[in-house]
Every structure is written in structure tokens, then in C-alpha cells.
């Protein structure tokens, strides 16, 4: 049974304290994902490495986050959600220390990989919130507030990241993450109640090993395959094929394990349901199409002297990343409030269509006009960060089966991080692979590829069923 305290459900003070702690944890996670975006160029210069290596450190952060997201929410149902969240924040702070002290890009990789333990922060916070707030409209609004952090901390993170990188170096950003990670751990420990809805259940560690190996091998295979864009290598091709075979074998073993174990990590019947695979597919495609565009491709383009606009990291944060994140922050609670009334899937599709329009503006006009680039990314802040992203996260919670509440949020968090990692893998590879088209042609091609993937994500969203129990009856 849940150990959530009754006063959390009935008093404003209890909910406020819970929100303070959960928001701080979400901010601590988001800094790891977005604060470095305007500092990627500086990181490469200070560590004396190329942008491909720096981009790969981002990929490994999101890869590790995806792997931890697969099982930590389920584990939290068993051993305690507060306990797991506190541990995640402390490990994230430890990874930040390693990255701040990194003498080279290898140690940066180590720090970023450890930081990846924070991957399921947002869905875990949403699960804790839904347990505490039974009112559908109130939960929708507070869900929107928390999920708005996923689009950036009101733009302050991007601006501060660019400013700190420009004036104090990239290491100062990681020290800032250390401080906030420790603060988040303390607030969660003090202000949130513990809950163990599946206490006494045995964790299916065999299934965990197989699914982690499957996803990890697949991501590594994709990473190796991306190298083929720059230069063909038979060894790289064979390694990629072997890793894909390992991933397929591990997933088959996972499927077989879940079918025969008495307390599986995931019920096979749930994996077959459209309420599981449709939102996961939509999440992966959406993140792959959009994430690196706004957090890597566009900032790099506007900072490039040619064919971009030659502006610095701070100006990039102010003009591009801050409006995007700030508008996501503002519209997140609005879309969250509307979701139980208009329907989660309806609001999601509005956001997806708006995201497609935003990318079209960037493709058709933004590459030649800084004001229109700003307009395109600002609209993306409203439609993706403030709408589609909110609904994708929310659907992971409201579509999860009652007997296994941590299952779909965890898998969906893995899908978010998998998509983000794929985005930083696929789109930069396209940029390199189309270099013969010239700098402008390469950037144009990359955004077009992101647009096509986002259209595919919208098509997948049409398959997501309506979460009737989470919506207000009309």
C-alpha cells in the first residue's frame, strides 16, 4: 500500500512543500540536459577536442539516462520513491564533480555517464505528484508546472550556461550542478513522504539485465554506425552488426524471462498494448526530430560566422534558447490544465502540428534571417516544450497500468532519453555526411531531416489511445 501521507492529499501546505522539492529535483536534472547547450563550443576548445567528441559526451549522457530510466521507477515502487530520488540526486552531484575536474574528454565522459542516473527524475516526480493530488484538473496544472522544466528552467539555465561558459569556463557550470544536486537531495529527503506501492514485490533483476543490455547494445551499434558517415570501415560495419545481433538476442531473452517469471518487471500483455508502444514510439520520434535541432544545430548555426549570424554564446542563449525555454515554462501549466478537459491526445496533436510549423519556419526563413530564426524557435517553445513535451510525459503516467505504476513512466523516460541520444547521434551525422553541399546546405538538410522525423512522430501520435480515467467527463 502507498505510504503517502494523507495531509499531502488534503492540505495546501503539504502539496506546496512537495512541489518545492519535486521542482528542485527536476531543475537539477534539467540543468544536466540543457545548461551545457550554449557551452558546447567552449567545452571543445577548453578540452582541446572536436565538436563530434563533445556531442558524443551528450549522447552518452542521454544513453545512460535511458538505461537507468528503464528500471529505476519500477525499483522505486518496491524500495521507496523518495529513497530512489534522493540517491539519484546525490549520484548526479557526484558525476558533476568528476566532470568539473575532468582533465580531458575521457573524464568528461565518465562524469556525464554517472550524471545519467538522473534520467527518470521527471516521471518519478510525476508519479509521486499523482499519488498526492487526486483532483484531475489540479494534477494537470501541477504536472504542467513540473514538465515545463523539461523545456528549460524558464530560459535561465541556457542564459546562465552561456554566460558562465563565456566568462568562467565550462567547469563552473558543473560546479553549479553540484550545488543544486545536493540541495535537491536535501529537499526531497525533508519535504516529501515515502511511498512503496509495490513493497514486498521481488525486483526482476534478470529482466533488468536483459533489457539494459538490449537497449545499450542497440545505442552503441547506432553510435558505431554513425562513424560510417565520415569514413567507411569494414571493422566498424561488422561491429555494428554484431551489436545489433546482441541487442536482438538480449531483447528475446528479456521477452522470454518476462513470460515465465512470477513477478516480471513488465507484463508481456502490457507490451503488446497500443497504450504502451504507441506513446513510446511517438516519444522517440519526437525527441529524435527536435531535440538536437534546438539544443545543438540551431545554436551552432547562429554562432557560426558563415553561413550563420556570428553571435556569441550569451547572445545565443538570450535570443534562441531563453525565449524557447521561457515560453515552454509559461505554456506548460496551461496545456497541463487543458489536457483533462480537451483530452491529452488532442492537446498532444495540437502541439505536434505546431512543432512541424515551427520547423518549417526555420527551414524556409530562419536560416537567412535571425529575427525569423528567433520566431521559429520561440514557436517551438510553445508548441513542443510547452505542449507536446508536456503531453508525452503526462501520457506516460496516465496510461500506465494500475498494478505497475512505475512501468510506463520509466519506459517513457527511457524513450525520451533514447530519442535525445539518437537526435545528437543522427542529426550531427547528417551534418557531416552532407558537407559536400556546403555549410548552409548541410544545416538546411539537417533541419529538413528533423522535420521529416517529426512528421512521422505526428503520425505515430494518432495511434495513442485516449486515457479516459485521467480526463474530465463531458
C-alpha positions in Angstrom: 0.0 0.0 0.0 1.1 3.6 -0.6 2.8 5.3 2.3 1.9 8.7 1.1 0.7 10.8 4.0 -3.0 11.8 3.9 -2.2 15.5 4.6 -0.3 15.6 1.3 -3.6 14.9 -0.4 -5.7 17.3 1.6 -3.7 20.3 2.7 -2.3 23.1 0.5 0.8 23.2 2.7 1.7 19.6 2.1 1.2 19.9 -1.7 3.3 23.1 -1.7 6.2 21.5 0.1 6.0 18.5 -2.2 6.1 20.8 -5.3 9.1 22.7 -4.0 11.1 19.5 -3.5 10.0 17.9 -6.8 10.6 21.1 -8.8 14.1 21.4 -7.4 14.9 17.8 -8.4 13.5 18.4 -11.9 15.6 21.6 -12.2 18.7 19.7 -11.1 18.1 17.1 -13.8 17.2 19.7 -16.5 20.5 21.6 -15.9 22.3 18.4 -16.9 20.4 18.3 -20.2 20.1 21.9 -21.3 22.6 24.2 -19.4 25.5 22.9 -21.5 23.9 23.6 -24.8 25.3 27.1 -25.3 28.7 25.9 -23.9 29.4 23.0 -26.3 31.8 25.0 -28.4 33.6 26.3 -25.3 33.9 22.8 -23.9 35.6 21.6 -27.1 38.1 24.5 -27.0 39.0 24.1 -23.3 39.3 20.3 -23.5 41.2 20.6 -26.9 38.9 18.3 -28.7 36.5 18.4 -31.6 32.7 19.1 -31.5 32.0 15.5 -32.5 33.6 14.2 -29.3 31.7 16.8 -27.2 28.5 15.8 -29.0 29.3 12.2 -28.2 29.5 13.1 -24.4 26.0 14.4 -24.7 24.9 11.2 -26.5 26.4 9.1 -23.7 24.6 11.2 -21.0 21.3 10.6 -22.6 22.1 6.9 -23.3 22.9 6.3 -19.7 19.8 8.2 -18.7 17.8 6.0 -21.0 19.2 2.8 -19.4 18.6 3.9 -15.8 15.1 5.1 -16.8 14.2 1.5 -17.8 14.2 0.2 -14.2 14.6 2.8 -11.5 10.9 3.9 -11.5 9.9 0.2 -11.1 12.5 -0.2 -8.3 11.2 2.9 -6.6 7.7 1.3 -6.4 9.3 -1.5 -4.4 12.0 0.1 -2.2 10.6 3.6 -1.9 10.3 6.5 -4.3 11.8 9.1 -2.0 14.8 6.9 -1.3 15.5 6.4 -5.0 15.1 10.0 -5.9 17.5 11.2 -3.1 20.0 8.6 -4.3 19.7 9.8 -7.9 20.3 13.4 -6.9 23.4 12.6 -4.9 24.9 10.5 -7.7 24.2 13.2 -10.2 26.1 15.6 -8.0 29.0 13.2 -7.8 29.1 12.9 -11.6 29.1 16.7 -11.8 32.2 16.8 -9.6 34.0 14.4 -11.9 33.0 16.4 -15.0 34.1 19.7 -13.3 37.5 18.2 -12.6 37.9 16.4 -15.9 41.4 16.9 -17.3 40.4 15.6 -20.7 37.3 14.5 -22.7 37.6 10.9 -21.3 36.9 12.0 -17.8 34.2 14.3 -19.1 32.6 11.1 -20.5 32.8 9.4 -17.1 31.1 12.3 -15.3 28.4 12.6 -17.9 27.7 8.9 -17.7 27.3 9.0 -13.9 25.0 12.0 -14.3 22.8 9.9 -16.5 21.4 8.2 -13.3 19.1 11.3 -13.1 17.3 10.2 -16.3 14.0 9.1 -14.7 13.7 12.2 -12.4 10.7 13.8 -14.1 8.5 10.7 -14.4 9.3 9.7 -10.9 8.3 13.1 -9.7 5.1 12.9 -11.7 4.3 9.5 -10.1 4.8 11.0 -6.6 2.6 14.0 -7.6 -0.2 12.0 -8.9 -0.4 9.9 -5.8 -0.6 13.1 -3.7 -3.0 15.1 -5.9 -6.2 13.1 -6.8 -8.0 16.1 -8.4 -7.6 15.7 -12.2 -7.5 19.4 -13.1 -5.2 20.3 -10.2 -2.9 17.5 -11.1 -2.9 18.5 -14.7 -1.9 22.1 -13.8 0.9 21.0 -11.4 2.0 18.4 -13.9 2.4 21.2 -16.5 4.5 23.2 -14.0 6.9 20.3 -13.4 7.1 19.3 -17.0 7.7 22.9 -18.2 11.1 22.4 -16.6 11.8 19.8 -19.3 11.9 22.6 -21.8 14.4 24.6 -19.7 14.3 26.4 -16.5 12.4 29.5 -17.8 15.4 30.1 -20.0 17.6 31.0 -17.1 19.6 27.7 -17.5 20.5 28.5 -21.1 21.4 32.1 -20.4 23.4 31.3 -17.3 25.1 28.4 -19.0 26.2 30.6 -21.9 27.3 33.4 -19.5 29.3 31.1 -17.2 31.0 29.4 -20.1 32.0 32.7 -21.7 33.3 34.3 -18.5 34.3 31.4 -16.2 34.7 28.4 -18.4 32.5 25.3 -18.8 33.7 23.8 -15.4 31.8 26.5 -13.5 28.6 25.0 -14.9 29.3 21.6 -13.5 30.1 23.1 -10.0 26.8 24.9 -10.2 25.2 21.5 -10.9 26.9 20.0 -7.8 25.4 22.6 -5.5 21.9 22.3 -6.9 22.0 18.5 -6.9 22.9 18.4 -3.2 20.2 21.0 -2.4 17.6 18.9 -4.3 18.6 15.7 -2.4 18.1 17.5 0.9 14.7 19.0 0.0 13.4 15.7 -1.3 14.6 13.9 1.9 13.0 16.5 4.1 9.8 17.6 2.3 8.5 14.5 0.6 6.7 11.5 2.1 7.9 8.0 1.3 5.7 5.6 -0.7 6.2 2.0 -1.7 3.1 0.8 -3.5 4.7 -2.5 -4.5 6.5 -3.2 -1.2 7.3 -6.9 -0.8 7.5 -7.5 -4.6 10.7 -9.1 -5.8 12.6 -7.0 -8.3 13.1 -8.8 -11.6 16.8 -8.2 -11.9 17.3 -10.8 -14.6 14.8 -8.9 -16.8 16.6 -5.7 -15.9 19.9 -7.0 -17.1 18.5 -8.3 -20.4 16.6 -5.1 -21.3 19.6 -2.8 -20.3 21.9 -5.0 -22.5 19.4 -4.8 -25.3 19.0 -1.1 -25.3 22.7 -0.4 -24.5 23.9 -2.6 -27.4 21.4 -1.0 -29.8 22.5 2.5 -28.9 26.2 1.5 -29.2 25.5 0.0 -32.5 23.9 3.2 -33.7 26.9 5.2 -32.4 29.3 2.9 -34.3 27.2 3.1 -37.5 27.3 6.9 -37.3 31.1 6.7 -37.8 30.5 5.2 -41.3 29.2 8.5 -42.5 32.6 10.1 -42.3 34.6 7.2 -43.5 33.7 3.6 -44.3 35.3 0.9 -42.3 34.6 -2.8 -42.6 35.5 -3.3 -38.9 33.1 -0.6 -37.8 30.3 -2.1 -40.0 30.9 -5.6 -38.6 30.9 -4.3 -35.0 27.6 -2.5 -35.6 26.1 -5.7 -37.0 27.3 -7.7 -34.1 25.9 -5.2 -31.6 22.6 -5.2 -33.3 22.5 -9.0 -33.1 23.4 -8.8 -29.4 20.6 -6.3 -28.9 18.1 -8.6 -30.6 19.2 -11.6 -28.6 19.0 -9.7 -25.3 15.5 -8.5 -26.1 14.4 -12.0 -27.0 15.8 -13.2 -23.7 14.0 -10.4 -21.9 10.8 -11.3 -23.5 11.2 -15.0 -22.6 12.1 -14.0 -19.0 9.1 -11.8 -18.5 6.8 -14.5 -19.8 7.9 -17.1 -17.3 8.8 -15.2 -14.1 6.1 -14.8 -11.4 6.8 -11.1 -10.7 8.0 -9.7 -14.0 9.4 -6.2 -14.5 6.9 -5.8 -17.3 3.8 -7.8 -18.1 4.1 -9.1 -21.7 0.4 -8.3 -22.2 1.2 -4.6 -21.5 4.0 -4.5 -24.0 1.6 -5.7 -26.7 -1.0 -2.9 -26.0 -1.3 0.2 -28.1 -1.3 2.2 -24.9 2.3 1.2 -24.4 4.1 1.0 -27.7 2.3 4.0 -29.4 3.3 6.7 -26.9 6.8 5.2 -26.7 7.2 5.3 -30.4 5.9 8.9 -30.6 8.2 10.0 -27.8 11.3 8.5 -29.5 10.5 10.0 -32.9 9.6 13.4 -31.5 12.8 13.7 -29.5 14.9 12.5 -32.4 13.4 15.0 -34.7 13.5 18.1 -32.5 15.9 17.8 -29.5 19.3 18.3 -31.2 17.8 20.9 -33.6 17.0 23.3 -30.7 19.8 22.2 -28.3 22.7 21.8 -30.8 22.1 22.5 -34.5 20.4 25.9 -34.2 22.8 27.3 -31.5 25.8 26.1 -33.6 24.4 27.7 -36.7 23.7 31.1 -35.2 27.1 31.2 -33.6 28.9 30.3 -36.9 30.4 33.3 -38.7 29.3 31.8 -42.1 26.7 30.9 -43.1 25.3 31.8 -39.6 25.0 35.1 -37.8 28.3 35.1 -35.9 26.8 35.8 -32.4 28.4 34.7 -29.1 27.2 32.1 -26.6 25.5 34.6 -24.3 23.6 36.2 -27.2 22.7 32.8 -28.5 21.1 31.9 -25.1 19.3 35.3 -24.9 17.9 35.2 -28.5 17.3 31.5 -29.1 17.4 29.2 -26.0 15.9 31.6 -23.5 12.7 32.5 -25.4 12.2 28.9 -26.3 12.5 27.8 -22.7 10.6 30.7 -21.2 7.6 30.2 -23.5 7.7 26.5 -22.7 7.7 27.3 -19.0 4.7 29.7 -19.4 2.6 27.4 -21.6 3.3 24.1 -19.8 0.8 24.7 -16.9 -1.7 25.9 -19.5 -1.6 22.8 -21.6 -1.5 20.7 -18.5 -4.7 22.3 -17.3 -6.3 21.9 -20.7 -5.4 18.2 -21.0 -8.0 16.7 -18.7 -10.7 18.9 -20.3 -9.8 18.8 -24.0 -8.1 15.4 -23.9 -4.4 14.5 -23.6 -4.1 13.2 -27.1 -5.9 16.2 -28.6 -3.6 18.6 -26.9 -0.6 16.5 -27.9 -1.6 16.6 -31.6 -2.0 20.4 -31.5 1.5 20.6 -30.1 2.8 18.3 -32.8 1.3 20.2 -35.7 2.6 23.4 -34.2 6.1 21.9 -33.9 6.0 21.0 -37.6 5.1 24.5 -38.5 7.9 25.8 -36.3 10.5 23.7 -38.1 9.1 24.8 -41.4 9.7 28.4 -40.4 13.3 27.6 -39.5 13.8 25.7 -42.8 12.2 28.2 -45.1 13.1 31.5 -43.5 15.2 31.2 -40.3 18.5 30.2 -41.9 18.6 33.5 -43.7 17.0 35.8 -41.1 17.9 36.0 -37.4 14.5 37.5 -36.4 12.7 34.7 -38.2 15.0 32.1 -36.6 14.1 33.6 -33.2 10.4 33.4 -34.2 10.6 29.8 -35.3 12.4 28.7 -32.1 10.0 30.7 -29.9 7.0 29.0 -31.5 8.8 25.7 -31.0 9.0 26.6 -27.3 5.2 27.0 -27.2 4.3 24.0 -29.3 6.9 21.5 -28.4 8.4 22.4 -25.0 5.1 23.9 -23.6 2.6 21.5 -25.2 3.8 18.3 -27.0 6.6 17.5 -24.4 4.1 18.1 -21.6 1.6 15.7 -23.0 4.1 12.9 -23.9 5.4 12.9 -20.3 1.9 13.1 -18.9 0.6 10.2 -21.1 3.4 8.0 -19.7 1.9 8.4 -16.3 -1.9 8.3 -17.0 -1.7 5.3 -19.4 0.4 3.2 -17.1 -1.3 0.1 -15.8 -2.6 0.4 -12.2 -0.8 -2.7 -10.9 2.6 -1.4 -12.2 2.5 2.4 -11.9 6.3 2.8 -12.5 6.4 0.7 -15.7 5.3 3.0 -18.5 6.7 6.3 -16.9 10.1 4.5 -16.7 9.9 3.2 -20.2 8.8 6.6 -21.5 11.6 8.3 -19.7 13.9 5.8 -21.4 12.2 6.7 -24.7 12.8 10.4 -24.1 16.5 9.9 -23.3 16.9 7.4 -26.1 15.3 9.9 -28.6 17.6 12.7 -27.3 20.6 10.5 -27.7 19.6 9.4 -31.2 19.0 13.1 -32.0 22.5 14.0 -31.1 23.7 11.0 -32.9 21.7 11.1 -36.2 21.5 14.8 -36.9 25.2 15.6 -36.4 26.0 12.6 -38.6 23.7 14.1 -41.3 25.5 17.4 -40.9 28.9 15.7 -41.5 27.6 13.4 -44.2 26.2 16.3 -46.3 29.3 18.6 -46.0 29.6 18.4 -49.8 26.5 20.6 -50.0 28.3 23.4 -48.3 27.7 24.8 -44.8 24.3 26.2 -45.5 23.2 23.2 -47.5 24.3 20.9 -44.6 22.4 22.8 -42.0 19.3 23.0 -44.2 19.4 19.3 -44.8 19.7 18.6 -41.1 16.7 20.6 -40.2 14.7 19.0 -43.0 15.6 15.6 -41.7 14.4 16.7 -38.3 11.2 17.9 -39.8 10.5 14.6 -41.6 11.1 12.7 -38.4 8.7 15.0 -36.6 6.0 14.4 -39.2 6.5 10.7 -38.6 6.1 11.3 -34.9 2.7 13.1 -35.5 1.6 10.0 -37.5 2.5 7.8 -34.6 0.6 10.0 -32.2 -2.6 9.2 -34.0 -2.3 5.6 -32.6 -2.2 6.6 -28.9 -5.5 5.7 -27.1 -7.4 8.2 -25.1 -6.7 8.0 -21.3 -10.3 8.1 -20.2 -9.7 7.8 -16.5 -7.4 10.9 -16.5 -9.9 13.1 -18.3 -12.9 15.0 -17.0 -16.2 13.5 -18.3 -18.0 15.8 -20.7 
